[in-house]
Each structure stands twice: as structure tokens, then as C-alpha cells.
Amino acid sequence: MITKRCPPNGLARAAWFLREAAEYEEVGNLERASYCRTVAAGIEDRELHSRPLCALMGSPG
């Protein structure tokens, strides 16, 4: 899959992992797709909770 280089960090990296997950799912590699989604979720949590307003609001889950 990996058609383009992964961005170094931030929400752009999370979005890249989500695109990769969709591509892996299309070809039937569900284990790799799940891994990519998990990594993306971790990046989003870290990025969003490092911002003061998002940290104060907490996470909905």
C-alpha cells in the first residue's frame, strides 16, 4: 500500500494512517487495517489532548 511517505507527526499523520487503513481494507488485509486505525486513534488522542481547550473538554468516550 504505502503510496506516499508518511507525514512526520500531527493530525496529518493520523489522516495518512486512516487512508492507509481504507486501502488495506479494500484489498482484504483487515489485520493491517485495524493496526492503522489504532495508530491513527492514538495520534488523534495525543494531539487533541495536548491542546488546552480539548483537554478541558475531555473525551466523549
Secondary structure, DSSP 8 states (H G I E B T S, - for coil): ---S---SSSHHHHHHHHHHHHHHHHTT-HHHHHHHHHHHHHHHHHHHHTSHHHHHH----
